[in-house]
Structures are given as C-alpha cells and as structure tokens.
C-alpha cells in the first residue's frame, strides 16, 4: 500500500454550532451539524489541499458515529482506522460565537470519549511508520489506553519522516498541568515538530515568552518549534537556525474555532512540499484566517486556490 502523506491520531466528534452569533446557548434556536475534533480537522484541511490523509480515532456505535464516517468520505479522508466503541456515545461539542475573540467551547465527552479508547494493540504500526507526516495531540495523552497507544506509535515511528506534536492543551481533560508535563516531555522526545499557542507551550516548557518557549522546545528534542501568538501572528524556529515571524492576515472574524486546525493542515502541506519556513507560515496564516471568517470548522477548510487568493490579496475578502 502506498504511504499516506499524513496520518493524524486523536479527537473526533460532532460539532453542533449555533446558527446565531452574539447569542448565548440558552437563547440559541438552531444549530448546524459538522464533523469536528482537532486531529480530524487537520486531516480534512490537508486533504482539501490535495494530500492523501487518514485519521486514527474511535466513535460511538451510534447514528452520530455513522454520520462521521459519511463526512470523512465526503472530505476524502481515509476512515479505515476509525472504529466504534460499543457503549460509549459519540462526543458532541457546542460553542458560543461572540466575534471577534470569544468562542467558549462545551465538550460532551461523558462517561468517556471513544477516541480515548484507542488501543496500542490495534494500531497499524507499519502504516504509521511509513506515513510521510504523522500528527498526534496532547489530548491523546490525557487518559489510558490512548496515552499508551500514542506513545507506542511515536516510539515505533522513531522520528521517521516528519512527526508533529500538536500540544493541544485542554485543561478540562486533565486534573492539573503537573500531571500533563511528564507525558508532554516524553512525547517531545519522539517528535520532530511541536506546534502550540502560548498557553500550550507554557504547559510543555514552563516558558510563556514565545522565543524562550521555542528554544525550550528545540532543547527538548524537536527540529522545528511553531508558536502561535494569536493577533501577533506566528513564530517558527528550526534547529538549523532558520526562523520566521509572520503577522496574521487581516480578516473579519466570524468564528475563530478551527483556524488552528487549518493552520496545522497547511503546515503539513508546506513541510511535504519542502517550502521555506516563511512561506509555510504565511500559507498557514492565510488558511487559518479563511476558516476564521466562516462559521464551521471542517467544511470551512480552504482549497489551495482560496489560500493563494487570500495571500495575493493580503487579506481575506
């Protein structure tokens, strides 16, 4: 079997997003239903850019799980490693939309999310090792058996190709930051690229300053550190000394959720293409800005033509 451009491993679920903005959940009257979950959205984003992608995750054995398979097929993401967990419901996520920068998330992942039931013994380790890019998330480390599966996949891959750790700090999934740090450190030992915002890099390194955090991530063993700084743009520093700091693209934000996943899919696309750091960061910023201008996440992921148009225009029009 031909190797995948990208395999991601982590969250999947159904996003139920309000069709009204500036309204709190008690007042919302209608919702849109979308494929969601950070690792899954990254696979969708890269597929939209023409990459061959797959996701390793689990759903409930229920109608929402069936919907997620249908959605993955529609986006061209291979679902062969998306399996059902009897007895656990497919997760649902709600948000509130208060542009430009307030988008509270409400995760319904009780009693346990199926994507945390990924088991090391069920992994296709050969496919994981062969993938040109392999992407894991911090949430995958928060509970067993997903934690052991994630670390086993990383250890087997042994930094083959490009291995990306999306720091993906979600405090509601952990008892406290101190329980997360040892597992983050272990994952960093096996990855070549680390990506996170300032809150996430602080969990991983103890450093909040973007430049200091990037240096700490490089010291932890990665070859490329990417620190997302929101309105200040993005900083990328490589172990070879190359660096790029790129401002965000002007955009009228509708829903900022999903912008980071669009950036992630574009990051993988640019790394696969062998672009220089500045071009990768500008491309990722543009993709993220496009998604921020739209309501949904997965189905909002841009095509290459849309990203190039935004870069040429210097803004999302």
Secondary structure, 3 states (H helix, E strand, C coil): CCCCCEEEECCCEEEEEECCCCCCHHHCCCEEEEEECHHHHHHHHHHHCCCCEEEEEEEECCHHHHHHHHHHHHHCEECCCEEEECCCCCCEEEECCECCCECCEEEECCCCCHHHHCCHHHCCHHHHHHCCEEEEEHHHHCCCCHHHHHHHHHHHHCCCCEEEEECCCCHHHCCCHHHHHHHHHHHHHCCCEEEEEHHHHHHHHCCCCHHHHHHHHHHCCCCEEEEECHHHCEEEEECCCCEEEECCCECCCCCCCCHHHHHHHHHHHHHHHCCCHHHHHHHHHHHHHHHHCCCCCHHHCCCHHHHHHHHHHCECC
